[in-house]
Amino acid sequence: MIARVWNGVVLTEKSDAYSKYLIETVVDDLKGTSGNRGVHIFRNVRGENAYYQIISIWDSYDSLKKFAGDNYTLARYTPDDREYLLKGEKYCEHYEIIYPSF
């Protein structure tokens, strides 16, 4: 299995709306892709900024490519992301899961 990790930053004042947006759009898109095993969204509010990390779990790189495309290291963004993000990573990190706890 593969973990895909993305990080981004939004203003704290927009973080509740961004969290809702992520759950209503990104999570459905991820979970609707064959081979996705789940998604976790983390938020750390520090002063004026809220830091996000999204970790999605995939059966294989082939299933991940169904979601992200052949150049799966690139992060995927929607036009609505611009409304929220101060910073979003251009690339995602990928890790082989050597011990799943589920």
C-alpha positions, 0 to 999 in steps of 0.5 A: 500500500501507498500513502500520499501526503500533501500539505497546505496553509490557509488563514485561520479565519477561513479554516472551518470553511476550508475543512468543510470544502475538503470533506465535501469535495476532495474526500468524495473524489478520493474515496470514489476512486477505485483502489483508495483505502481511505483519507485522513485530514489533519489541521493544526491552527497556529495563530493566523494560519491553519496548517493542513495535511492530507494523507490518502491511502492507496492499494498500489501506484497503479490505483493512485494514478487513477486519481492523480494521473501518470505524473502522480507526484504533482498535487491536484488542485481545483479552481476553488482551492485558490479561494482558500490556500495561502500555500499549497505544495506543488508535489506530494510525498509518497511512502510505502506502508510497511505496517498498516494498523488496520 
